[in-house]
């Protein structure tokens, strides 16, 4: 857990240096990804605790690492709505190109 939090704090600092806004959801996803990757690197038997990257964890993480100047944004503000609307069709096109539509994936746009 300590290694993951250290790596996460470095990643957050890097994002801030690049003036990239972060959201709670993005930070939580990155934390979970780092945790899972470190768990794999250390072997499956190394898991001593479950990690969900909860809001409570984030509050404590923020206090431990004194991250006062994180440039946070709301999800709605950072979402590219035009790209979001086009994505299902784009994904369907990729699935059809790669698998011929027979990957066993449901590509309906309901």
MOPAC internal coordinates of N, CA, C and O (Angstrom, degrees):
PM7 1SCF
backbone

  N    0.0000 0     0.00 0     0.00 0    0    0    0
  C    1.4531 1     0.00 0     0.00 0    1    0    0
  C    1.5328 1   110.16 1     0.00 0    2    1    0
  O    1.2310 1   120.77 1   138.32 1    3    2    1
  N    1.3266 1   116.12 1   -41.68 1    3    2    1
  C    1.4662 1   119.73 1  -178.51 1    5    3    2
  C    1.5237 1   111.11 1   -63.48 1    6    5    3
  O    1.2310 1   120.50 1   137.91 1    7    6    5
  N    1.3470 1   116.65 1   -42.09 1    7    6    5
  C    1.4662 1   119.85 1   178.60 1    9    7    6
  C    1.5207 1   110.91 1   -62.71 1   10    9    7
  O    1.2310 1   120.39 1   137.04 1   11   10    9
  N    1.3232 1   116.87 1   -42.96 1   11   10    9
  C    1.4549 1   120.73 1   179.92 1   13   11   10
  C    1.5217 1   110.15 1   -61.29 1   14   13   11
  O    1.2310 1   120.07 1   134.74 1   15   14   13
  N    1.3214 1   117.48 1   -45.26 1   15   14   13
  C    1.4640 1   120.22 1  -178.44 1   17   15   14
  C    1.5259 1   111.38 1   -66.16 1   18   17   15
  O    1.2310 1   120.39 1   143.15 1   19   18   17
  N    1.3238 1   116.86 1   -36.85 1   19   18   17
  C    1.4708 1   120.14 1   177.59 1   21   19   18
  C    1.5253 1   109.85 1   -64.28 1   22   21   19
  O    1.2310 1   120.60 1   133.41 1   23   22   21
  N    1.3360 1   116.46 1   -46.59 1   23   22   21
  C    1.4635 1   120.56 1   178.11 1   25   23   22
  C    1.5241 1   111.63 1   -63.00 1   26   25   23
  O    1.2310 1   120.73 1   140.17 1   27   26   25
  N    1.3179 1   116.21 1   -39.83 1   27   26   25
  C    1.4598 1   120.47 1   178.85 1   29   27   26
  C    1.5257 1   111.06 1   -63.89 1   30   29   27
  O    1.2310 1   120.13 1   138.01 1   31   30   29
  N    1.3141 1   117.36 1   -41.99 1   31   30   29
  C    1.4670 1   119.26 1   179.60 1   33   31   30
  C    1.5308 1   110.70 1   -63.95 1   34   33   31
  O    1.2310 1   120.21 1   142.79 1   35   34   33
  N    1.3366 1   117.21 1   -37.21 1   35   34   33
  C    1.4707 1   120.45 1   176.44 1   37   35   34
  C    1.5289 1   110.69 1   -65.80 1   38   37   35
  O    1.2310 1   120.62 1   139.29 1   39   38   37
  N    1.3201 1   116.42 1   -40.71 1   39   38   37
  C    1.4609 1   120.49 1   178.67 1   41   39   38
  C    1.5243 1   110.57 1   -63.92 1   42   41   39
  O    1.2310 1   120.21 1   137.38 1   43   42   41
  N    1.3184 1   117.21 1   -42.62 1   43   42   41
  C    1.4639 1   121.33 1   179.01 1   45   43   42
  C    1.5298 1   109.94 1   -62.80 1   46   45   43
  O    1.2310 1   120.39 1   136.04 1   47   46   45
  N    1.3241 1   116.85 1   -43.96 1   47   46   45
  C    1.4672 1   120.00 1   177.99 1   49   47   46
  C    1.5167 1   110.67 1   -60.04 1   50   49   47
  O    1.2310 1   120.22 1   138.33 1   51   50   49
  N    1.3293 1   117.18 1   -41.67 1   51   50   49
  C    1.4537 1   121.29 1   178.78 1   53   51   50
  C    1.5302 1   111.09 1   -63.09 1   54   53   51
  O    1.2310 1   120.59 1   136.59 1   55   54   53
  N    1.3241 1   116.47 1   -43.41 1   55   54   53
  C    1.4635 1   120.27 1   178.20 1   57   55   54
  C    1.5214 1   110.87 1   -61.42 1   58   57   55
  O    1.2310 1   120.64 1   138.97 1   59   58   57
  N    1.3231 1   116.38 1   -41.03 1   59   58   57
  C    1.4688 1   120.62 1   179.18 1   61   59   58
  C    1.5216 1   111.31 1   -66.48 1   62   61   59
  O    1.2310 1   119.98 1   140.45 1   63   62   61
  N    1.3300 1   117.65 1   -39.55 1   63   62   61
  C    1.4591 1   120.54 1   178.63 1   65   63   62
  C    1.5257 1   111.39 1   -63.37 1   66   65   63
  O    1.2310 1   120.85 1   151.09 1   67   66   65
  N    1.3221 1   115.98 1   -28.91 1   67   66   65
  C    1.4589 1   120.50 1   177.65 1   69   67   66
  C    1.5280 1   111.96 1   -88.96 1   70   69   67
  O    1.2310 1   120.79 1  -174.43 1   71   70   69
  N    1.3430 1   116.09 1     5.57 1   71   70   69
  C    1.4704 1   122.74 1  -178.89 1   73   71   70
  C    1.5286 1   112.48 1    57.60 1   74   73   71
  O    1.2310 1   120.97 1  -143.51 1   75   74   73
  N    1.3067 1   115.75 1    36.49 1   75   74   73
  C    1.4595 1   120.89 1   176.98 1   77   75   74
  C    1.5208 1   109.11 1   -95.22 1   78   77   75
  O    1.2310 1   119.99 1   -57.16 1   79   78   77
  N    1.3192 1   117.62 1   122.84 1   79   78   77
  C    1.4641 1   119.47 1   179.62 1   81   79   78
  C    1.5268 1   110.56 1   -69.77 1   82   81   79
  O    1.2310 1   120.94 1   -32.99 1   83   82   81
  N    1.3063 1   115.80 1   147.01 1   83   82   81
  C    1.4602 1   122.49 1   179.48 1   85   83   82
  C    1.5184 1   109.24 1  -120.75 1   86   85   83
  O    1.2310 1   121.22 1   -28.34 1   87   86   85
  N    1.3016 1   115.28 1   151.66 1   87   86   85
  C    1.4555 1   120.48 1   173.66 1   89   87   86
  C    1.5186 1   107.85 1  -119.83 1   90   89   87
  O    1.2310 1   121.06 1   -16.33 1   91   90   89
  N    1.3003 1   115.59 1   163.67 1   91   90   89
  C    1.4567 1   120.39 1   177.70 1   93   91   90
  C    1.5233 1   110.18 1   -57.56 1   94   93   91
  O    1.2310 1   120.30 1   136.71 1   95   94   93
  N    1.3297 1   117.04 1   -43.29 1   95   94   93
  C    1.4594 1   120.37 1  -178.65 1   97   95   94
  C    1.5247 1   112.35 1   -63.05 1   98   97   95
  O    1.2310 1   120.17 1   140.83 1   99   98   97
  N    1.3241 1   117.27 1   -39.17 1   99   98   97
  C    1.4649 1   120.85 1   179.08 1  101   99   98
  C    1.5262 1   109.87 1   -66.13 1  102  101   99
  O    1.2310 1   120.39 1   135.77 1  103  102  101
  N    1.3209 1   116.87 1   -44.23 1  103  102  101
  C    1.4620 1   120.78 1   179.62 1  105  103  102
  C    1.5257 1   110.51 1   -64.80 1  106  105  103
  O    1.2310 1   120.23 1   138.14 1  107  106  105
  N    1.3213 1   117.17 1   -41.86 1  107  106  105
  C    1.4650 1   120.17 1   178.82 1  109  107  106
  C    1.5278 1   110.89 1   -63.66 1  110  109  107
  O    1.2310 1   120.06 1   138.77 1  111  110  109
  N    1.3249 1   117.49 1   -41.23 1  111  110  109
  C    1.4633 1   120.99 1   179.27 1  113  111  110
  C    1.5247 1   110.77 1   -64.95 1  114  113  111
  O    1.2310 1   120.46 1   138.13 1  115  114  113
  N    1.3332 1   116.72 1   -41.87 1  115  114  113
  C    1.4641 1   120.12 1   178.83 1  117  115  114
  C    1.5207 1   110.38 1   -65.65 1  118  117  115
  O    1.2310 1   119.93 1   139.48 1  119  118  117
  N    1.3153 1   117.73 1   -40.52 1  119  118  117
  C    1.4665 1   121.42 1   178.64 1  121  119  118
  C    1.5185 1   110.38 1   -61.25 1  122  121  119
  O    1.2310 1   120.22 1   133.90 1  123  122  121
  N    1.3248 1   117.19 1   -46.10 1  123  122  121
  C    1.4649 1   121.40 1   179.91 1  125  123  122
  C    1.5227 1   110.71 1   -63.39 1  126  125  123
  O    1.2310 1   120.54 1   138.72 1  127  126  125
  N    1.3253 1   116.57 1   -41.28 1  127  126  125
  C    1.4614 1   121.12 1   178.82 1  129  127  126
  C    1.5273 1   111.18 1   -63.25 1  130  129  127
  O    1.2310 1   120.43 1   133.19 1  131  130  129
  N    1.3167 1   116.78 1   -46.81 1  131  130  129
  C    1.4707 1   120.58 1   178.15 1  133  131  130
  C    1.5240 1   110.80 1   -61.08 1  134  133  131
  O    1.2310 1   120.69 1   136.63 1  135  134  133
  N    1.3196 1   116.29 1   -43.37 1  135  134  133
  C    1.4616 1   121.37 1  -179.70 1  137  135  134
  C    1.5337 1   110.11 1   -60.83 1  138  137  135
  O    1.2310 1   120.86 1   132.21 1  139  138  137
  N    1.3296 1   115.97 1   -47.79 1  139  138  137
  C    1.4672 1   120.35 1  -179.09 1  141  139  138
  C    1.5262 1   111.18 1   -63.10 1  142  141  139
  O    1.2310 1   120.19 1   137.98 1  143  142  141
  N    1.3388 1   117.23 1   -42.02 1  143  142  141
  C    1.4629 1   120.34 1   179.30 1  145  143  142
  C    1.5266 1   111.90 1   -65.08 1  146  145  143
  O    1.2310 1   120.41 1   138.54 1  147  146  145
  N    1.3147 1   116.82 1   -41.46 1  147  146  145
  C    1.4648 1   119.64 1   178.17 1  149  147  146
  C    1.5187 1   110.73 1   -66.45 1  150  149  147
  O    1.2310 1   120.43 1   143.30 1  151  150  149
  N    1.3148 1   116.78 1   -36.70 1  151  150  149
  C    1.4604 1   121.04 1   178.62 1  153  151  150
  C    1.5304 1   110.01 1   -63.24 1  154  153  151
  O    1.2310 1   120.41 1   138.31 1  155  154  153
  N    1.3301 1   116.82 1   -41.69 1  155  154  153
  C    1.4636 1   121.23 1   177.72 1  157  155  154
  C    1.5197 1   110.56 1   -64.92 1  158  157  155
  O    1.2310 1   120.50 1   135.48 1  159  158  157
  N    1.3352 1   116.66 1   -44.52 1  159  158  157
  C    1.4686 1   120.96 1   179.63 1  161  159  158
  C    1.5205 1   111.85 1   -60.84 1  162  161  159
  O    1.2310 1   120.41 1   145.29 1  163  162  161
  N    1.3228 1   116.81 1   -34.71 1  163  162  161
  C    1.4577 1   121.31 1  -177.04 1  165  163  162
  C    1.5179 1   112.05 1   -90.38 1  166  165  163
  O    1.2310 1   119.86 1   175.99 1  167  166  165
  N    1.3124 1   117.87 1    -4.01 1  167  166  165
  C    1.4537 1   121.82 1   179.53 1  169  167  166
  C    1.5085 1   111.53 1    94.82 1  170  169  167
  O    1.2310 1   120.72 1   -29.57 1  171  170  169
  N    1.3056 1   116.23 1   150.43 1  171  170  169
  C    1.4598 1   121.80 1  -176.73 1  173  171  170
  C    1.5247 1   112.72 1   -60.71 1  174  173  171
  O    1.2310 1   119.91 1   147.64 1  175  174  173
  N    1.3239 1   117.77 1   -32.36 1  175  174  173
  C    1.4551 1   120.70 1  -177.96 1  177  175  174
  C    1.5134 1   113.93 1   -72.46 1  178  177  175
  O    1.2310 1   120.18 1   173.87 1  179  178  177
  N    1.3383 1   117.26 1    -6.13 1  179  178  177
  C    1.4615 1   120.31 1  -176.76 1  181  179  178
  C    1.5206 1   112.84 1   -82.31 1  182  181  179
  O    1.2310 1   120.09 1   173.89 1  183  182  181
  N    1.3229 1   117.43 1    -6.11 1  183  182  181
  C    1.4621 1   119.87 1  -177.74 1  185  183  182
  C    1.5331 1   109.63 1   -71.74 1  186  185  183
  O    1.2310 1   121.20 1   -62.20 1  187  186  185
  N    1.3123 1   115.31 1   117.80 1  187  186  185
  C    1.4549 1   119.74 1   178.17 1  189  187  186
  C    1.5182 1   111.08 1  -111.24 1  190  189  187
  O    1.2310 1   120.73 1   165.14 1  191  190  189
  N    1.3175 1   116.20 1   -14.86 1  191  190  189
  C    1.4546 1   119.98 1  -177.80 1  193  191  190
  C    1.5223 1   109.45 1  -152.58 1  194  193  191
  O    1.2310 1   120.52 1   -30.58 1  195  194  193
  N    1.3163 1   116.62 1   149.42 1  195  194  193
  C    1.4531 1   121.17 1   175.24 1  197  195  194
  C    1.5280 1   108.12 1   -81.74 1  198  197  195
  O    1.2310 1   120.33 1   -34.55 1  199  198  197
  N    1.3157 1   116.98 1   145.45 1  199  198  197
  C    1.4546 1   121.11 1  -178.93 1  201  199  198
  C    1.5191 1   109.12 1  -128.80 1  202  201  199
  O    1.2310 1   120.60 1   -55.69 1  203  202  201
  N    1.3165 1   116.46 1   124.31 1  203  202  201
  C    1.4592 1   120.66 1  -178.49 1  205  203  202
  C    1.5258 1   113.61 1  -116.43 1  206  205  203
  O    1.2310 1   119.40 1   177.78 1  207  206  205
  N    1.3158 1   118.76 1    -2.22 1  207  206  205
  C    1.4690 1   122.47 1  -179.16 1  209  207  206
  C    1.5271 1   110.91 1    54.54 1  210  209  207
  O    1.2310 1   120.75 1  -130.50 1  211  210  209
  N    1.3014 1   116.17 1    49.50 1  211  210  209
  C    1.4668 1   121.24 1  -177.68 1  213  211  210
  C    1.5273 1   111.56 1   -72.41 1  214  213  211
  O    1.2310 1   121.32 1   -10.88 1  215  214  213
  N    1.3020 1   115.08 1   169.12 1  215  214  213
  C    1.4698 1   120.36 1   177.21 1  217  215  214
  C    1.5366 1   110.27 1   -62.42 1  218  217  215
  O    1.2310 1   120.63 1   141.12 1  219  218  217
  N    1.3280 1   116.40 1   -38.88 1  219  218  217
  C    1.4648 1   120.33 1   177.44 1  221  219  218
  C    1.5144 1   111.99 1   -62.48 1  222  221  219
  O    1.2310 1   120.72 1   138.39 1  223  222  221
  N    1.3457 1   116.23 1   -41.61 1  223  222  221
  C    1.4684 1   119.51 1   175.60 1  225  223  222
  C    1.5175 1   109.63 1   -59.15 1  226  225  223
  O    1.2310 1   119.94 1   135.88 1  227  226  225
  N    1.3554 1   117.71 1   -44.12 1  227  226  225
  C    1.4559 1   120.90 1  -177.69 1  229  227  226
  C    1.5276 1   111.80 1   -61.71 1  230  229  227
  O    1.2310 1   120.48 1   137.92 1  231  230  229
  N    1.3131 1   116.68 1   -42.08 1  231  230  229
  C    1.4720 1   120.46 1   178.77 1  233  231  230
  C    1.5222 1   109.72 1   -58.90 1  234  233  231
  O    1.2310 1   120.46 1   133.25 1  235  234  233
  N    1.3279 1   116.72 1   -46.75 1  235  234  233
  C    1.4677 1   120.79 1   179.71 1  237  235  234
  C    1.5299 1   111.07 1   -66.22 1  238  237  235
  O    1.2310 1   120.04 1   138.15 1  239  238  237
  N    1.3111 1   117.54 1   -41.85 1  239  238  237
  C    1.4681 1   122.33 1   177.68 1  241  239  238
  C    1.5271 1   110.11 1   -59.10 1  242  241  239
  O    1.2310 1   120.96 1   134.80 1  243  242  241
  N    1.3121 1   115.77 1   -45.20 1  243  242  241
  C    1.4610 1   121.53 1   179.24 1  245  243  242
  C    1.5274 1   110.81 1   -59.63 1  246  245  243
  O    1.2310 1   120.15 1   139.22 1  247  246  245
  N    1.3208 1   117.32 1   -40.78 1  247  246  245
  C    1.4727 1   121.37 1   178.33 1  249  247  246
  C    1.5252 1   111.26 1   -68.60 1  250  249  247
  O    1.2310 1   120.25 1   136.54 1  251  250  249
  N    1.3348 1   117.12 1   -43.46 1  251  250  249
  C    1.4670 1   120.75 1  -178.09 1  253  251  250
  C    1.5191 1   112.24 1   -63.02 1  254  253  251
  O    1.2310 1   120.15 1   142.21 1  255  254  253
  N    1.3203 1   117.31 1   -37.79 1  255  254  253
  C    1.4554 1   121.12 1  -174.66 1  257  255  254
  C    1.5291 1   112.86 1  -101.42 1  258  257  255
  O    1.2310 1   120.22 1  -176.03 1  259  258  257
  N    1.3268 1   117.19 1     3.97 1  259  258  257
  C    1.4695 1   122.21 1   176.11 1  261  259  258
  C    1.5260 1   111.49 1    51.24 1  262  261  259
  O    1.2310 1   120.78 1  -129.58 1  263  262  261
  N    1.3007 1   116.11 1    50.42 1  263  262  261
  C    1.4608 1   121.01 1  -178.00 1  265  263  262
  C    1.5257 1   109.75 1   -89.30 1  266  265  263
  O    1.2310 1   121.11 1  -102.41 1  267  266  265
  N    1.3097 1   115.49 1    77.59 1  267  266  265
  C    1.4633 1   121.29 1  -175.61 1  269  267  266
  C    1.5181 1   112.54 1   -79.50 1  270  269  267
  O    1.2310 1   120.57 1   149.41 1  271  270  269
  N    1.3134 1   116.51 1   -30.59 1  271  270  269
  C    1.4628 1   118.64 1  -170.72 1  273  271  270
  C    1.5265 1   113.05 1  -110.44 1  274  273  271
  O    1.2310 1   120.37 1  -141.89 1  275  274  273
  N    1.3157 1   116.90 1    38.11 1  275  274  273
  C    1.4538 1   119.94 1   174.33 1  277  275  274
  C    1.5188 1   107.93 1   -71.97 1  278  277  275
  O    1.2310 1   120.61 1   -50.13 1  279  278  277
  N    1.3220 1   116.44 1   129.87 1  279  278  277
  C    1.4599 1   120.92 1   177.13 1  281  279  278
  C    1.5223 1   107.48 1   -84.83 1  282  281  279
  O    1.2310 1   121.25 1   -84.44 1  283  282  281
  N    1.3288 1   115.22 1    95.56 1  283  282  281
  C    1.4620 1   120.88 1  -177.21 1  285  283  282
  C    1.5187 1   109.44 1   -94.20 1  286  285  283
  O    1.2310 1   121.34 1   -34.14 1  287  286  285
  N    1.3157 1   115.04 1   145.86 1  287  286  285
  C    1.4581 1   120.79 1   174.05 1  289  287  286
  C    1.5082 1   107.95 1  -131.37 1  290  289  287
  O    1.2310 1   121.09 1   -21.64 1  291  290  289
  N    1.3118 1   115.52 1   158.36 1  291  290  289
  C    1.4603 1   118.38 1   175.56 1  293  291  290
  C    1.5172 1   107.92 1   -80.57 1  294  293  291
  O    1.2310 1   120.19 1   -24.15 1  295  294  293
  N    1.3086 1   117.23 1   155.85 1  295  294  293
  C    1.4598 1   120.78 1  -179.95 1  297  295  294
  C    1.5175 1   111.09 1   -61.19 1  298  297  295
  O    1.2310 1   119.99 1   139.94 1  299  298  297
  N    1.3158 1   117.62 1   -40.06 1  299  298  297
  C    1.4534 1   120.22 1  -178.10 1  301  299  298
  C    1.5189 1   111.04 1   -64.15 1  302  301  299
  O    1.2310 1   120.16 1   141.15 1  303  302  301
  N    1.3071 1   117.30 1   -38.85 1  303  302  301
  C    1.4516 1   120.47 1  -178.80 1  305  303  302
  C    1.5158 1   111.82 1   -69.11 1  306  305  303
  O    1.2310 1   120.04 1   148.96 1  307  306  305
  N    1.3276 1   117.53 1   -31.04 1  307  306  305
  C    1.4476 1   119.71 1  -175.54 1  309  307  306
  C    1.5249 1   112.89 1   -93.17 1  310  309  307
  O    1.2310 1   119.62 1   173.90 1  311  310  309
  N    1.3235 1   118.32 1    -6.10 1  311  310  309
  C    1.4560 1   120.88 1  -176.73 1  313  311  310
  C    1.5214 1   110.86 1   -78.41 1  314  313  311
  O    1.2310 1   121.05 1   -42.45 1  315  314  313
  N    1.3145 1   115.60 1   137.55 1  315  314  313
  C    1.4553 1   122.12 1   174.51 1  317  315  314
  C    1.5239 1   106.71 1   -94.08 1  318  317  315
  O    1.2310 1   120.27 1   -84.68 1  319  318  317
  N    1.3212 1   117.09 1    95.32 1  319  318  317
  C    1.4632 1   120.74 1  -172.08 1  321  319  318
  C    1.5245 1   112.24 1   -66.26 1  322  321  319
  O    1.2310 1   119.56 1   145.31 1  323  322  321
  N    1.3304 1   118.45 1   -34.69 1  323  322  321
  C    1.4739 1   120.16 1   178.60 1  325  323  322
  C    1.5215 1   110.04 1   -64.09 1  326  325  323
  O    1.2310 1   120.28 1   134.97 1  327  326  325
  N    1.3284 1   117.07 1   -45.03 1  327  326  325
  C    1.4598 1   120.95 1   179.15 1  329  327  326
  C    1.5209 1   110.90 1   -66.28 1  330  329  327
  O    1.2310 1   120.65 1   144.29 1  331  330  329
  N    1.3174 1   116.36 1   -35.71 1  331  330  329
  C    1.4625 1   120.84 1   179.41 1  333  331  330
  C    1.5220 1   110.85 1   -62.85 1  334  333  331
  O    1.2310 1   120.13 1   141.13 1  335  334  333
  N    1.3217 1   117.36 1   -38.87 1  335  334  333
  C    1.4580 1   120.89 1   179.86 1  337  335  334
  C    1.5306 1   112.05 1   -70.47 1  338  337  335
  O    1.2310 1   120.28 1   146.98 1  339  338  337
  N    1.3341 1   117.08 1   -33.02 1  339  338  337
  C    1.4615 1   121.47 1  -178.41 1  341  339  338
  C    1.5273 1   112.77 1   -81.77 1  342  341  339
  O    1.2310 1   119.96 1   158.76 1  343  342  341
  N    1.3158 1   117.69 1   -21.24 1  343  342  341
  C    1.4553 1   121.30 1  -171.59 1  345  343  342
  C    1.5227 1   115.21 1   -59.10 1  346  345  343
  O    1.2310 1   118.34 1   135.19 1  347  346  345
  N    1.3477 1   120.77 1   -44.81 1  347  346  345
  C    1.4701 1   118.97 1  -178.93 1  349  347  346
  C    1.5314 1   112.95 1   -57.09 1  350  349  347
  O    1.2310 1   120.12 1   138.49 1  351  350  349
  N    1.3393 1   117.38 1   -41.51 1  351  350  349
  C    1.4638 1   120.22 1   178.56 1  353  351  350
  C    1.5328 1   110.74 1   -67.08 1  354  353  351
  O    1.2310 1   120.73 1   140.01 1  355  354  353
  N    1.3107 1   116.21 1   -39.99 1  355  354  353
  C    1.4649 1   121.02 1   178.66 1  357  355  354
  C    1.5255 1   110.87 1   -63.50 1  358  357  355
  O    1.2310 1   120.51 1   136.30 1  359  358  357
  N    1.3226 1   116.64 1   -43.70 1  359  358  357
  C    1.4611 1   121.20 1   178.66 1  361  359  358
  C    1.5224 1   111.00 1   -63.53 1  362  361  359
  O    1.2310 1   120.43 1   136.95 1  363  362  361
  N    1.3171 1   116.78 1   -43.05 1  363  362  361
  C    1.4634 1   120.95 1   178.55 1  365  363  362
  C    1.5256 1   110.30 1   -59.85 1  366  365  363
  O    1.2310 1   120.21 1   137.67 1  367  366  365
  N    1.3241 1   117.21 1   -42.33 1  367  366  365
  C    1.4690 1   121.89 1   179.24 1  369  367  366
  C    1.5246 1   110.45 1   -61.25 1  370  369  367
  O    1.2310 1   120.11 1   136.65 1  371  370  369
  N    1.3310 1   117.40 1   -43.35 1  371  370  369
  C    1.4635 1   121.16 1   179.94 1  373  371  370
  C    1.5315 1   110.46 1   -64.26 1  374  373  371
  O    1.2310 1   120.61 1   135.72 1  375  374  373
  N    1.3137 1   116.44 1   -44.28 1  375  374  373
  C    1.4664 1   120.19 1  -179.35 1  377  375  374
  C    1.5207 1   110.36 1   -61.72 1  378  377  375
  O    1.2310 1   120.21 1   137.28 1  379  378  377
  N    1.3149 1   117.20 1   -42.72 1  379  378  377
  C    1.4577 1   120.92 1   179.80 1  381  379  378
  C    1.5301 1   110.10 1   -65.89 1  382  381  379
  O    1.2310 1   119.88 1   138.43 1  383  382  381
  N    1.3416 1   117.84 1   -41.57 1  383  382  381
  C    1.4638 1   120.92 1   179.97 1  385  383  382
  C    1.5303 1   111.85 1   -65.47 1  386  385  383
  O    1.2310 1   120.46 1   137.04 1  387  386  385
  N    1.3207 1   116.73 1   -42.96 1  387  386  385
  C    1.4590 1   120.64 1  -175.83 1  389  387  386
  C    1.5206 1   112.15 1   -76.25 1  390  389  387
  O    1.2310 1   120.42 1   136.77 1  391  390  389
  N    1.3051 1   116.81 1   -43.23 1  391  390  389
  C    1.4672 1   120.69 1  -171.82 1  393  391  390
  C    1.5155 1   113.15 1  -111.54 1  394  393  391
  O    1.2310 1   119.79 1   177.16 1  395  394  393
  N    1.2866 1   118.00 1    -2.84 1  395  394  393
  C    1.4510 1   119.23 1  -174.02 1  397  395  394
  C    1.5203 1   111.47 1    67.61 1  398  397  395
  O    1.2310 1   120.79 1  -162.17 1  399  398  397
  N    1.3099 1   116.10 1    17.83 1  399  398  397
  C    1.4522 1   120.90 1   179.00 1  401  399  398
  C    1.5247 1   113.41 1    83.24 1  402  401  399
  O    1.2310 1   120.33 1  -177.74 1  403  402  401
  N    1.3351 1   116.97 1     2.26 1  403  402  401
  C    1.4815 1   118.86 1  -176.61 1  405  403  402
  C    1.5269 1   112.31 1  -114.60 1  406  405  403
  O    1.2310 1   120.19 1  -140.40 1  407  406  405
  N    1.3057 1   117.24 1    39.60 1  407  406  405
  C    1.4741 1   121.50 1   178.91 1  409  407  406
  C    1.5081 1   112.18 1   -83.29 1  410  409  407
  O    1.2310 1   120.41 1   178.04 1  411  410  409
  N    1.2999 1   116.81 1    -1.96 1  411  410  409
  C    1.4558 1   119.04 1  -175.37 1  413  411  410
  C    1.5177 1   112.30 1    82.65 1  414  413  411
  O    1.2310 1   120.59 1  -167.23 1  415  414  413
  N    1.3407 1   116.47 1    12.77 1  415  414  413
  C    1.4552 1   121.02 1   179.88 1  417  415  414
  C    1.5186 1   109.39 1  -102.57 1  418  417  415
  O    1.2310 1   120.91 1   -37.00 1  419  418  417
  N    1.3000 1   115.87 1   143.00 1  419  418  417
  C    1.4559 1   121.24 1   176.70 1  421  419  418
  C    1.5166 1   107.62 1   -86.68 1  422  421  419
  O    1.2310 1   120.42 1   -63.94 1  423  422  421
  N    1.3212 1   116.80 1   116.06 1  423  422  421
  C    1.4633 1   120.10 1  -177.57 1  425  423  422
  C    1.5222 1   111.37 1  -108.77 1  426  425  423
  O    1.2310 1   120.04 1  -157.27 1  427  426  425
  N    1.3114 1   117.52 1    22.73 1  427  426  425
  C    1.4618 1   119.60 1   177.23 1  429  427  426
  C    1.5220 1   109.19 1   -69.56 1  430  429  427
  O    1.2310 1   120.76 1   -29.32 1  431  430  429
  N    1.2896 1   116.14 1   150.68 1  431  430  429
  C    1.4621 1   121.34 1  -175.37 1  433  431  430
  C    1.5222 1   110.33 1  -108.16 1  434  433  431
  O    1.2310 1   120.54 1  -129.43 1  435  434  433
  N    1.3245 1   116.58 1    50.57 1  435  434  433
  C    1.4712 1   119.47 1  -178.89 1  437  435  434
  C    1.4817 1   111.28 1   -84.94 1  438  437  435
  O    1.2310 1   120.10 1   180.00 1  439  438  437

